[in-house]
Amino acid sequence: MPTIKHLSTTQLAKKLNMTKYKLDERLLAAKFIEKVEGKFRLTDLGKEKGGVIIDHPKYGKYIAWDERIDIPNKLITQGRAFYSATKMGEKYKLSARKINMILSEMGYIEKYLKGWTITLLGSKNGGIQKENHQSGVPYVEWNDSLFANPTFLDSLREVRGDASEDHQTQKTTPETQNFREKFPATQRATDGHMVRSKAEMLIDNWLYMAEIVHAYERKLPIEEDVYCDFYIPTGKIYIEFWGLENDPKYAARKQKKLEIYAKYDFKLIELTDDDVFNLDDVLPKMLLKFGVQTY
């Protein structure tokens, strides 16, 4: 039996006479790898097709491939129209930058040096990784299914300033409405946010004093009707404060939300009553894990 020679993605790209960006593009499209929190991860399909994880004593862990690997070119769009952020901007009368910022907040793309790379969630929602042939800068194109995505359409309306309750494609569920009626927002934080408890006011005030831009009760960029307690655009971090641990209905709601955070692989910080009394010690460490430095 011939010995299998494994090559890193960079080495394989050189052998195939293409850039690493282009090879990553092919591997993502073929579902041999996926992108999670800015890093490529080998999928089960990728393992079946000859991908392995090498643990090098000097370079650490990386993905390597059988040099004879056959990578299908699934970048052929099979007659479907695909659109760059520039083309989408022309359609919706917005700049390409604003389109990319919307897609970034939705968790569909991530900033990479001078370009954008697709995430696993973006791949599942009609995006394909591309590369500018002259500059090598990565970008993402989208098929027309995105134009019917309710979350994308709501975000467009918000950015253009024409969002209203009558126009929202997402409807508040009775469960969410009941929760808001039971716990009205009556506490005013330092930055003007009206929040629902003293604990949330302390969290909001801490973020404000740390000069961290944040939103209160931001809807998650998904079809499900779920709102986070706080959202930090820098790092795309969600914060949840769990304050009614002894309430069975609240515990069930908490578990449901945690399952959704896990489903979409969102970055989540969880705070309890004890954490709220030690925010100066707790939050900086939690935020730093996601690349946000305070003070």
Backbone bond lengths (Angstrom), bond angles and torsions (degrees), N, CA, C in turn:
res aa  C-N    CA-C-N  psi(-1)  N-CA   C-N-CA  omega(-1)  CA-C   N-CA-C  phi
1 M - - - 1.465 - - 1.538 108.59 -
2 P 1.351 117.34 130.28 1.471 119.87 -178.66 1.518 110.95 -67.89
3 T 1.332 116.04 147.17 1.458 121.56 178.78 1.527 110.00 -73.68
4 I 1.335 115.03 132.34 1.467 120.00 178.83 1.521 109.58 -82.22
5 K 1.310 116.25 126.20 1.456 121.20 177.55 1.517 109.08 -102.50
6 H 1.334 115.97 124.92 1.455 120.64 -179.91 1.521 110.48 -102.79
7 L 1.321 115.43 137.44 1.454 122.57 -179.94 1.524 109.68 -119.28
8 S 1.322 116.06 144.87 1.467 119.13 172.65 1.524 108.20 -66.46
9 T 1.331 116.42 166.34 1.459 119.69 179.53 1.523 110.85 -60.39
10 T 1.321 117.20 -39.06 1.470 120.67 178.46 1.522 110.99 -64.26
11 Q 1.343 116.72 -43.71 1.466 120.48 179.26 1.520 111.29 -65.68
12 L 1.334 115.97 -40.77 1.463 119.64 179.21 1.520 111.05 -65.05
13 A 1.325 116.33 -38.82 1.467 120.23 178.43 1.523 110.85 -60.93
14 K 1.331 116.77 -42.35 1.466 120.12 177.63 1.520 111.08 -62.73
15 K 1.334 116.46 -41.67 1.466 119.29 179.94 1.523 111.82 -63.78
16 L 1.353 115.45 -36.25 1.463 120.47 -178.82 1.531 111.80 -86.15
17 N 1.352 115.99 2.35 1.460 121.42 178.07 1.538 111.88 58.34
18 M 1.338 115.67 48.17 1.462 120.42 175.50 1.522 107.61 -143.16
19 T 1.310 116.40 164.48 1.455 120.09 178.38 1.526 109.50 -74.67
20 K 1.327 115.29 160.24 1.463 118.84 177.34 1.522 110.48 -63.56
21 Y 1.350 117.22 -37.61 1.459 120.03 176.85 1.521 110.97 -54.71
22 K 1.338 115.97 -46.53 1.463 120.81 -178.39 1.521 111.09 -64.26
23 L 1.333 116.56 -40.72 1.460 119.29 179.03 1.529 110.41 -67.15
24 D 1.321 117.10 -42.58 1.467 119.79 176.04 1.529 110.53 -57.45
25 E 1.319 115.23 -40.75 1.458 121.79 178.19 1.524 110.71 -58.45
26 R 1.325 115.97 -46.00 1.471 120.95 179.19 1.526 111.61 -66.14
27 L 1.324 116.30 -42.96 1.477 120.78 -178.36 1.520 111.44 -66.07
28 L 1.330 116.66 -38.27 1.464 120.45 177.03 1.521 111.14 -66.03
29 A 1.330 115.35 -45.62 1.462 119.79 -179.05 1.525 111.97 -63.62
30 A 1.329 116.48 -33.34 1.461 121.03 179.77 1.521 112.30 -82.11
31 K 1.353 117.00 -3.11 1.469 123.13 -178.74 1.524 112.51 66.67
32 F 1.343 117.88 24.56 1.463 121.03 175.94 1.532 110.61 -80.08
33 I 1.338 115.69 -25.54 1.456 121.65 175.44 1.515 107.96 -135.33
34 E 1.326 115.48 163.62 1.447 121.14 173.04 1.521 107.70 -138.91
35 K 1.318 116.69 159.31 1.453 119.67 -177.98 1.517 109.74 -109.39
36 V 1.321 115.88 121.52 1.460 122.01 -178.55 1.523 108.50 -129.22
37 E 1.343 116.40 119.99 1.467 122.18 -179.88 1.532 112.01 52.40
38 G 1.311 115.21 43.76 1.457 120.35 174.23 1.515 115.55 82.16
39 K 1.340 117.47 0.25 1.462 120.09 -178.42 1.532 110.38 -123.18
40 F 1.341 114.79 146.19 1.458 119.56 177.76 1.527 109.75 -79.57
41 R 1.331 115.11 138.57 1.457 121.36 179.47 1.531 109.04 -127.38
42 L 1.309 116.10 135.07 1.460 121.59 179.64 1.525 109.43 -71.57
43 T 1.338 116.73 129.68 1.457 120.72 179.02 1.532 110.19 -89.50
44 D 1.320 115.93 169.88 1.465 120.36 176.51 1.529 110.36 -61.74
45 L 1.339 115.83 -38.24 1.462 119.20 178.00 1.518 110.25 -64.92
46 G 1.337 116.61 -39.83 1.463 120.32 178.19 1.517 111.70 -61.64
47 K 1.336 117.03 -37.70 1.464 120.95 177.51 1.520 110.70 -65.30
48 E 1.346 115.66 -41.02 1.467 119.78 179.18 1.526 111.58 -62.48
49 K 1.329 115.75 -30.92 1.462 120.65 -175.82 1.525 113.22 -91.70
50 G 1.331 117.64 6.52 1.459 119.02 174.38 1.505 116.35 113.22
51 G 1.323 117.87 6.79 1.450 120.60 178.41 1.527 111.22 -84.53
52 V 1.309 116.83 143.81 1.463 121.77 179.15 1.529 109.22 -139.79
53 I 1.321 115.71 161.85 1.454 121.22 174.08 1.524 108.54 -101.24
54 I 1.317 116.37 121.36 1.460 121.93 177.46 1.530 109.03 -99.02
55 D 1.313 116.64 130.61 1.465 120.97 176.19 1.530 108.04 -108.03
56 H 1.331 115.39 92.24 1.464 121.34 -175.35 1.531 109.68 -86.30
57 P 1.327 118.37 135.42 1.475 120.96 -178.41 1.524 113.31 -61.02
58 K 1.329 118.00 -25.81 1.455 121.02 -178.70 1.517 112.90 -101.13
59 Y 1.349 117.19 -43.28 1.463 121.27 -173.07 1.525 113.49 -97.80
60 G 1.330 117.79 -5.02 1.454 120.62 -179.78 1.526 112.29 78.97
61 K 1.320 116.21 -159.29 1.468 120.79 -176.59 1.523 111.10 -85.49
62 Y 1.339 115.70 137.98 1.458 120.90 174.33 1.526 109.08 -153.12
63 I 1.325 115.49 163.66 1.468 121.04 179.84 1.524 109.36 -86.73
64 A 1.316 115.88 135.58 1.464 121.44 175.97 1.522 108.88 -129.27
65 W 1.342 115.42 159.64 1.460 120.79 -172.13 1.522 111.29 -131.23
66 D 1.317 115.81 146.13 1.453 121.81 169.79 1.533 106.91 -58.02
67 E 1.317 117.74 125.43 1.470 120.12 -175.62 1.523 112.92 -61.40
68 R 1.335 116.66 -16.03 1.474 120.35 179.06 1.522 112.15 -95.86
69 I 1.319 117.77 10.51 1.461 121.82 -174.00 1.528 111.61 -57.78
70 D 1.317 115.24 140.33 1.467 121.96 177.56 1.520 107.70 -104.64
71 I 1.326 116.63 112.51 1.464 121.00 -178.01 1.517 108.80 -105.73
72 P 1.329 118.32 111.63 1.471 119.70 179.36 1.517 110.69 -65.07
73 N 1.292 116.74 141.34 1.462 120.65 179.69 1.519 108.87 -89.37
74 K 1.323 115.39 85.85 1.454 120.23 -179.35 1.524 112.47 -87.04
75 L 1.324 115.43 11.62 1.452 118.22 176.83 1.524 111.37 -77.10
76 I 1.334 117.03 -11.80 1.452 120.53 174.31 1.526 107.39 -67.15
77 T 1.282 118.47 123.13 1.455 121.93 -169.12 1.523 114.22 -84.30
78 Q 1.304 119.47 1.67 1.457 123.37 175.21 1.525 112.06 52.43
79 G 1.314 115.82 44.70 1.459 120.64 173.89 1.523 114.51 85.32
80 R 1.328 119.39 -10.20 1.457 120.78 -179.86 1.527 109.79 -78.86
81 A 1.309 115.08 145.55 1.458 119.77 178.37 1.525 109.71 -82.38
82 F 1.321 116.14 133.24 1.457 121.57 176.94 1.526 108.72 -118.72
83 Y 1.338 114.74 147.01 1.452 120.03 -172.45 1.523 110.78 -129.48
84 S 1.326 115.93 135.65 1.458 121.01 173.48 1.527 108.25 -81.42
85 A 1.331 116.72 170.92 1.460 120.57 177.22 1.523 110.81 -61.76
86 T 1.323 116.42 -33.95 1.464 120.13 178.34 1.518 111.22 -63.55
87 K 1.351 116.58 -46.77 1.462 120.95 179.26 1.528 111.05 -64.64
88 M 1.333 116.49 -39.30 1.450 120.14 178.39 1.519 110.57 -66.46
89 G 1.334 116.18 -36.88 1.447 119.70 177.61 1.524 112.04 -62.55
90 E 1.333 115.79 -38.82 1.463 119.82 177.19 1.524 110.37 -64.15
91 K 1.324 116.40 -38.22 1.463 121.11 -179.41 1.525 111.44 -65.45
92 Y 1.336 116.22 -41.66 1.462 120.42 -174.95 1.527 113.57 -103.93
93 K 1.348 116.37 7.44 1.467 121.52 177.48 1.538 111.66 59.49
94 L 1.320 115.20 44.73 1.454 122.65 175.38 1.522 108.20 -131.90
95 S 1.311 117.00 160.63 1.460 120.12 177.11 1.524 109.73 -73.71
96 A 1.325 115.88 157.45 1.467 120.67 176.85 1.524 109.90 -60.94
97 R 1.341 116.95 -34.86 1.469 120.96 179.45 1.524 110.95 -60.38
98 K 1.340 117.25 -44.14 1.463 120.16 -179.55 1.530 111.35 -67.71
99 I 1.334 116.44 -37.19 1.465 119.14 176.44 1.517 110.21 -61.51
100 N 1.320 116.51 -45.19 1.466 120.13 179.59 1.521 111.77 -65.45
101 M 1.325 118.08 -35.81 1.459 120.40 178.65 1.526 110.89 -66.68
102 I 1.324 116.96 -36.64 1.464 120.62 176.22 1.524 110.10 -63.71
103 L 1.319 115.98 -47.60 1.463 120.59 -179.19 1.528 111.32 -66.19
104 S 1.330 115.80 -32.15 1.456 119.63 177.44 1.521 111.00 -67.45
105 E 1.330 116.85 -44.13 1.468 119.84 179.34 1.526 110.97 -65.19
106 M 1.324 116.92 -32.01 1.460 120.59 177.10 1.524 112.22 -71.39
107 G 1.343 115.73 -11.36 1.458 119.23 -179.63 1.513 113.45 84.77
108 Y 1.339 117.70 17.27 1.465 121.66 -177.33 1.526 112.36 -89.21
109 I 1.332 117.41 -26.48 1.469 121.63 179.82 1.517 108.92 -138.59
110 E 1.347 115.51 163.55 1.459 121.94 177.09 1.523 109.25 -134.04
111 K 1.327 115.47 145.45 1.460 120.42 178.77 1.528 109.76 -69.09
112 Y 1.319 115.79 134.94 1.464 120.78 179.05 1.519 108.28 -138.54
113 L 1.357 116.48 103.09 1.462 120.90 -178.49 1.527 109.47 50.66
114 K 1.328 117.97 -112.53 1.457 120.53 -177.84 1.521 113.03 -96.77
115 G 1.322 117.89 1.78 1.453 119.57 -176.63 1.520 112.57 -131.88
116 W 1.342 114.77 -160.23 1.455 121.88 -178.46 1.527 109.44 -132.13
117 T 1.322 115.97 141.14 1.464 120.42 175.91 1.516 109.35 -120.52
118 I 1.306 115.79 150.31 1.459 121.17 -175.43 1.530 110.65 -81.35
119 T 1.322 116.07 150.32 1.459 122.13 175.08 1.524 108.87 -101.90
120 L 1.325 115.46 173.23 1.461 120.01 176.97 1.523 110.38 -60.20
121 L 1.336 116.69 -42.27 1.460 120.27 179.04 1.525 111.14 -63.35
122 G 1.337 116.53 -38.34 1.457 119.88 177.63 1.511 112.54 -65.47
123 S 1.332 116.30 -38.89 1.471 120.86 177.90 1.525 111.10 -62.27
124 K 1.322 115.93 -35.24 1.462 120.47 -179.33 1.526 112.35 -75.86
125 N 1.329 116.14 -12.43 1.463 119.97 -176.61 1.523 112.80 -117.20
126 G 1.327 116.15 33.64 1.456 120.32 168.54 1.501 117.29 92.50
127 G 1.349 118.00 12.08 1.459 119.34 179.88 1.511 112.30 -98.79
128 I 1.333 116.60 152.05 1.463 121.68 173.35 1.524 108.63 -133.21
129 Q 1.321 115.97 141.78 1.464 121.32 -179.86 1.525 110.00 -75.99
130 K 1.325 115.37 135.12 1.461 120.91 178.12 1.522 109.00 -131.08
131 E 1.312 115.31 173.51 1.461 120.85 179.21 1.513 110.00 -146.25
132 N 1.321 116.33 136.04 1.448 120.87 175.50 1.529 108.67 -68.74
133 H 1.315 117.32 120.36 1.464 121.15 -172.97 1.528 112.84 -66.30
134 Q 1.328 116.31 -25.91 1.462 118.92 -179.28 1.525 112.55 -86.35
135 S 1.328 117.15 -45.91 1.470 120.51 -175.31 1.520 113.29 -95.84
136 G 1.349 116.66 -20.08 1.456 119.89 -176.22 1.519 113.73 78.60
137 V 1.342 117.29 4.73 1.469 120.76 -179.31 1.525 109.70 -74.05
138 P 1.333 118.23 128.62 1.466 120.74 -179.29 1.529 111.81 -77.96
139 Y 1.318 115.82 147.28 1.464 121.42 174.32 1.526 107.27 -151.24
140 V 1.318 115.92 175.65 1.466 120.70 -175.68 1.523 109.41 -126.77
141 E 1.327 115.73 139.76 1.459 121.37 172.40 1.518 109.20 -113.10
142 W 1.353 115.50 155.45 1.458 121.21 -172.46 1.512 110.97 -129.67
143 N 1.330 115.67 140.31 1.460 117.17 175.30 1.527 109.71 -82.05
144 D 1.333 115.94 170.41 1.462 120.08 -170.40 1.530 113.91 -69.81
145 S 1.336 118.17 -4.38 1.461 118.80 176.90 1.526 110.84 -65.27
146 L 1.343 117.34 -24.32 1.461 120.68 179.86 1.523 111.45 -64.77
147 F 1.331 116.65 -27.81 1.459 120.12 -177.11 1.529 112.05 -70.12
148 A 1.328 117.03 -11.56 1.466 120.91 176.83 1.524 111.57 -110.28
149 N 1.334 116.60 8.03 1.459 120.90 -179.28 1.530 109.06 -75.86
150 P 1.348 118.24 116.79 1.473 120.39 -175.65 1.521 113.36 -59.06
151 T 1.326 117.36 -40.28 1.460 120.10 -179.07 1.523 110.84 -65.34
152 F 1.315 117.33 -41.80 1.457 121.81 178.54 1.526 110.28 -63.31
153 L 1.321 116.71 -42.92 1.462 119.96 -178.74 1.523 111.45 -66.36
154 D 1.330 117.45 -39.74 1.458 120.26 177.42 1.527 110.95 -64.13
155 S 1.335 116.75 -40.50 1.456 120.52 179.14 1.524 110.94 -64.52
156 L 1.326 117.08 -38.11 1.459 120.88 176.43 1.517 110.82 -59.94
157 R 1.328 116.43 -45.10 1.458 120.25 -179.50 1.522 111.42 -63.04
158 E 1.328 115.91 -39.98 1.466 119.31 179.24 1.526 110.91 -63.56
159 V 1.327 116.74 -45.52 1.465 120.67 -178.37 1.521 111.04 -64.64
160 R 1.337 116.57 -36.14 1.460 119.88 -178.78 1.524 112.77 -83.49
161 G 1.345 115.93 -7.11 1.456 119.47 176.75 1.507 114.82 80.31
162 D 1.333 117.71 16.41 1.461 119.41 178.91 1.516 111.72 -114.50
163 A 1.353 117.00 21.56 1.461 120.30 177.45 1.518 109.14 -79.81
164 S 1.301 114.98 139.66 1.462 121.56 174.55 1.506 108.11 -152.71
165 E 1.314 117.04 166.61 1.468 119.98 -177.47 1.516 110.46 -63.08
166 D 1.340 116.90 -32.25 1.450 119.09 -179.07 1.511 112.56 -71.12
167 H 1.348 116.55 -22.81 1.454 119.84 -175.60 1.511 113.35 -102.85
168 Q 1.327 118.61 -5.20 1.450 120.06 -177.75 1.519 110.54 -65.29
169 T 1.324 117.06 129.51 1.454 120.14 176.29 1.512 111.00 -77.18
170 Q 1.350 117.56 -20.45 1.445 121.34 176.72 1.519 108.67 -92.49
171 K 1.325 118.02 133.49 1.440 121.89 -179.98 1.520 110.02 -110.44
172 T 1.333 114.75 139.20 1.452 119.34 -179.73 1.520 109.59 -70.08
173 T 1.307 117.18 132.04 1.455 122.02 179.30 1.517 109.61 -76.92
174 P 1.351 117.80 156.46 1.465 120.62 176.79 1.518 112.44 -56.05
175 E 1.334 117.81 -35.74 1.459 121.58 -180.00 1.527 110.91 -62.09
176 T 1.350 115.96 -46.08 1.455 120.07 178.91 1.517 111.22 -65.47
177 Q 1.343 116.48 -41.90 1.451 120.96 -179.55 1.522 111.25 -63.48
178 N 1.338 116.39 -42.50 1.461 120.40 179.52 1.531 111.30 -63.10
179 F 1.331 116.00 -39.55 1.462 119.87 179.30 1.520 110.22 -62.72
180 R 1.314 117.75 -41.96 1.459 120.89 -178.72 1.520 111.58 -68.56
181 E 1.341 116.26 -35.32 1.458 119.49 178.51 1.525 111.09 -70.23
182 K 1.329 116.44 -35.54 1.462 121.27 -178.91 1.522 110.99 -73.62
183 F 1.351 116.68 -34.61 1.456 121.35 -178.93 1.537 109.25 -124.63
184 P 1.326 117.13 76.76 1.471 119.86 -178.73 1.526 111.58 -66.61
185 A 1.328 115.85 153.01 1.466 121.34 179.17 1.524 108.55 -82.46
186 T 1.329 117.25 101.81 1.463 122.17 -176.76 1.524 113.35 -119.92
187 Q 1.339 117.55 -7.00 1.459 121.26 -178.56 1.534 109.34 -98.86
188 R 1.326 116.03 127.80 1.467 119.66 -179.40 1.533 109.68 -98.16
189 A 1.337 115.88 121.71 1.466 121.37 178.02 1.536 109.64 -80.97
190 T 1.315 116.44 169.97 1.466 121.56 -177.45 1.523 112.39 -58.50
191 D 1.335 117.23 -36.36 1.470 120.31 -178.34 1.525 113.04 -85.02
192 G 1.321 117.39 3.38 1.462 120.72 177.48 1.510 114.65 99.54
193 H 1.328 117.90 -10.90 1.462 119.74 177.72 1.528 110.26 -61.70
194 M 1.314 117.37 134.70 1.457 121.87 172.49 1.525 107.12 -93.39
195 V 1.328 116.60 117.34 1.463 121.63 -175.86 1.523 110.00 -117.43
196 R 1.345 116.10 175.62 1.464 119.87 -167.87 1.519 115.33 -102.19
197 S 1.315 117.89 -3.55 1.463 119.25 -179.43 1.526 109.85 -157.87
198 K 1.329 115.46 164.21 1.460 119.90 177.65 1.523 110.30 -63.89
199 A 1.354 116.81 -38.08 1.459 120.79 179.44 1.526 110.75 -60.84
200 E 1.344 116.89 -44.23 1.464 119.82 178.71 1.531 110.72 -65.75
201 M 1.321 116.92 -33.77 1.465 119.64 177.41 1.526 110.49 -64.90
202 L 1.340 116.81 -40.82 1.459 120.28 178.56 1.523 111.46 -64.48
203 I 1.335 116.89 -39.65 1.467 121.16 178.20 1.524 110.21 -65.74
204 D 1.334 116.17 -46.05 1.461 120.84 179.90 1.525 110.50 -61.49
205 N 1.331 116.61 -44.29 1.463 120.23 179.61 1.531 111.40 -63.03
206 W 1.330 116.34 -38.74 1.462 119.54 179.74 1.522 110.36 -63.36
207 L 1.321 117.14 -45.13 1.464 121.00 179.22 1.524 110.97 -62.56
208 Y 1.322 115.78 -40.39 1.469 119.88 -179.93 1.530 110.96 -64.85
209 M 1.340 116.57 -46.46 1.462 120.18 -178.68 1.528 111.71 -68.16
210 A 1.332 117.03 -25.32 1.470 121.24 176.43 1.529 111.43 -83.70
211 E 1.348 116.40 1.84 1.467 123.09 179.35 1.525 111.79 60.21
212 I 1.320 115.33 40.23 1.462 121.19 177.62 1.526 108.48 -104.34
213 V 1.311 115.95 115.53 1.461 120.52 177.86 1.525 108.90 -62.44
214 H 1.335 116.28 132.35 1.454 119.64 -176.80 1.528 110.31 -153.45
215 A 1.311 114.36 158.28 1.464 121.50 175.42 1.515 108.55 -118.07
216 Y 1.324 115.99 150.09 1.458 121.02 176.99 1.518 109.30 -106.40
217 E 1.315 116.10 134.85 1.465 123.36 -179.98 1.532 111.72 50.78
218 R 1.302 115.00 55.04 1.465 121.60 175.92 1.519 108.48 -84.25
219 K 1.328 116.48 133.54 1.462 119.20 177.50 1.513 110.02 -69.20
220 L 1.325 117.00 136.03 1.463 119.98 176.72 1.527 108.96 -65.43
221 P 1.344 117.93 143.88 1.466 121.42 -176.80 1.530 112.52 -77.76
222 I 1.318 115.08 59.67 1.461 122.22 -178.38 1.523 108.20 -139.86
223 E 1.329 117.14 170.96 1.457 120.48 -179.22 1.523 111.92 -73.72
224 E 1.341 117.24 -31.59 1.451 119.60 179.52 1.531 110.96 -64.39
225 D 1.329 116.07 148.26 1.451 121.51 -178.32 1.523 108.88 -85.16
226 V 1.347 116.45 83.38 1.457 122.16 -177.51 1.522 109.22 -132.59
227 Y 1.333 115.33 133.04 1.457 121.73 178.60 1.526 109.38 -118.19
228 C 1.326 116.10 138.29 1.465 119.97 175.11 1.525 108.85 -86.55
229 D 1.326 116.85 164.86 1.463 119.99 173.93 1.526 110.13 -73.91
230 F 1.333 116.25 -48.29 1.468 121.63 178.29 1.518 109.47 -139.07
231 Y 1.340 115.07 148.06 1.463 120.78 177.03 1.519 108.68 -131.54
232 I 1.325 116.95 131.15 1.458 123.30 178.73 1.526 108.00 -110.86
233 P 1.331 118.53 106.66 1.471 121.07 -178.34 1.522 113.36 -55.82
234 T 1.359 116.50 -40.97 1.456 119.73 177.66 1.525 108.55 -69.68
235 G 1.309 116.18 107.68 1.457 120.13 -177.45 1.505 113.83 96.98
236 K 1.358 116.25 -11.43 1.474 120.81 -179.76 1.534 110.79 52.99
237 I 1.316 114.61 57.68 1.459 122.03 -175.71 1.523 109.79 -109.29
238 Y 1.317 115.84 135.21 1.457 122.19 176.29 1.526 109.12 -107.31
239 I 1.331 116.17 141.41 1.458 121.49 178.12 1.525 108.81 -120.48
240 E 1.315 115.89 130.53 1.455 121.66 175.00 1.522 109.28 -121.01
241 F 1.333 115.76 130.93 1.459 120.96 173.57 1.526 107.65 -104.34
242 W 1.323 115.90 120.56 1.474 121.11 179.83 1.532 108.33 -98.98
243 G 1.327 116.13 105.96 1.457 119.10 -172.26 1.515 116.84 -111.57
244 L 1.324 118.47 -8.95 1.471 120.10 -177.02 1.520 109.96 -126.29
245 E 1.311 116.13 58.57 1.460 121.33 -173.74 1.521 113.57 -61.43
246 N 1.334 117.94 -24.96 1.462 120.57 -175.87 1.524 113.52 -90.38
247 D 1.311 116.65 -0.36 1.469 121.62 179.29 1.530 109.00 -92.65
248 P 1.356 119.22 116.42 1.478 121.71 -177.76 1.530 113.29 -57.06
249 K 1.340 117.46 -41.47 1.458 120.04 -179.70 1.529 110.29 -66.46
250 Y 1.321 115.87 -40.25 1.462 120.04 178.41 1.522 110.40 -65.58
251 A 1.335 116.39 -40.53 1.471 120.64 179.60 1.526 110.71 -62.34
252 A 1.350 116.44 -39.04 1.470 120.30 178.76 1.529 110.07 -66.89
253 R 1.327 116.01 -40.00 1.475 120.65 178.49 1.531 109.94 -64.92
254 K 1.335 115.89 -40.76 1.456 120.87 178.23 1.523 110.75 -60.52
255 Q 1.332 117.40 -47.07 1.460 120.98 -178.85 1.522 111.40 -61.87
256 K 1.320 116.15 -38.85 1.466 120.57 179.12 1.524 110.72 -64.09
257 K 1.335 116.34 -41.48 1.462 120.21 179.64 1.525 110.83 -67.18
258 L 1.326 116.81 -40.89 1.461 120.33 179.59 1.527 110.70 -62.08
259 E 1.321 117.12 -38.50 1.470 120.72 178.33 1.522 110.64 -63.82
260 I 1.322 117.09 -36.63 1.468 120.41 179.57 1.526 110.53 -71.27
261 Y 1.326 117.26 -41.74 1.469 119.89 176.30 1.528 110.59 -58.73
262 A 1.342 115.80 -41.61 1.463 120.01 179.56 1.523 111.26 -68.82
263 K 1.318 116.57 -38.62 1.466 121.73 -178.34 1.522 111.13 -58.52
264 Y 1.333 116.87 -41.46 1.466 121.30 -176.56 1.530 112.75 -98.40
265 D 1.327 116.11 3.81 1.461 121.19 177.17 1.527 111.86 56.52
266 F 1.344 116.41 40.29 1.450 121.08 178.22 1.531 109.69 -79.14
267 K 1.326 115.39 150.74 1.460 121.23 177.07 1.526 108.84 -78.78
268 L 1.302 116.54 120.78 1.466 120.73 -172.98 1.517 111.71 -128.32
269 I 1.328 115.38 132.86 1.464 122.69 170.30 1.518 107.29 -110.47
270 E 1.317 117.20 127.69 1.459 122.52 179.63 1.518 109.70 -108.98
271 L 1.321 115.88 131.11 1.454 121.71 -179.63 1.526 110.51 -121.71
272 T 1.316 115.65 142.53 1.459 122.23 177.16 1.533 108.84 -115.57
273 D 1.336 115.96 179.12 1.462 120.42 177.93 1.534 111.27 -57.54
274 D 1.327 116.12 -43.43 1.464 119.79 179.87 1.523 111.53 -61.35
275 D 1.348 116.63 -39.24 1.465 120.24 179.71 1.526 111.62 -63.85
276 V 1.345 116.01 -37.67 1.463 120.30 -176.88 1.525 111.19 -60.95
277 F 1.325 117.57 -32.54 1.463 120.74 179.49 1.532 112.31 -82.50
278 N 1.338 116.18 -1.06 1.472 120.38 179.11 1.526 111.08 -136.27
279 L 1.329 116.52 38.79 1.464 120.65 -175.12 1.521 112.56 -59.32
280 D 1.322 117.67 -36.85 1.472 120.27 -179.35 1.523 111.99 -62.00
281 D 1.310 117.17 -29.23 1.464 120.82 179.13 1.512 111.78 -91.02
282 V 1.337 116.39 -36.04 1.463 121.22 -170.57 1.533 113.65 -84.60
283 L 1.336 116.79 -53.10 1.466 120.08 -171.81 1.523 114.71 -64.10
284 P 1.340 120.05 -42.72 1.474 118.15 178.83 1.521 112.74 -56.52
285 K 1.334 117.28 -40.76 1.462 120.71 -179.96 1.526 111.14 -67.14
286 M 1.331 116.55 -42.28 1.465 120.82 -179.45 1.521 111.04 -65.96
287 L 1.331 116.48 -42.06 1.457 120.25 -179.78 1.526 111.44 -68.04
288 L 1.324 116.40 -37.64 1.464 120.43 -178.75 1.531 111.32 -62.61
289 K 1.328 117.57 -31.22 1.466 120.87 177.49 1.524 111.62 -60.39
290 F 1.341 116.17 -26.23 1.465 120.64 179.64 1.525 111.59 -105.63
291 G 1.336 116.84 16.12 1.453 119.98 173.41 1.502 116.07 86.38
292 V 1.344 118.41 11.06 1.466 121.04 179.11 1.519 108.43 -105.86
293 Q 1.339 115.87 116.61 1.462 120.97 -178.30 1.519 110.23 -98.74
294 T 1.337 116.30 138.30 1.460 120.96 -179.37 1.523 109.63 -115.19
295 Y 1.341 113.93 155.82 1.463 121.92 179.28 1.521 112.26 61.42
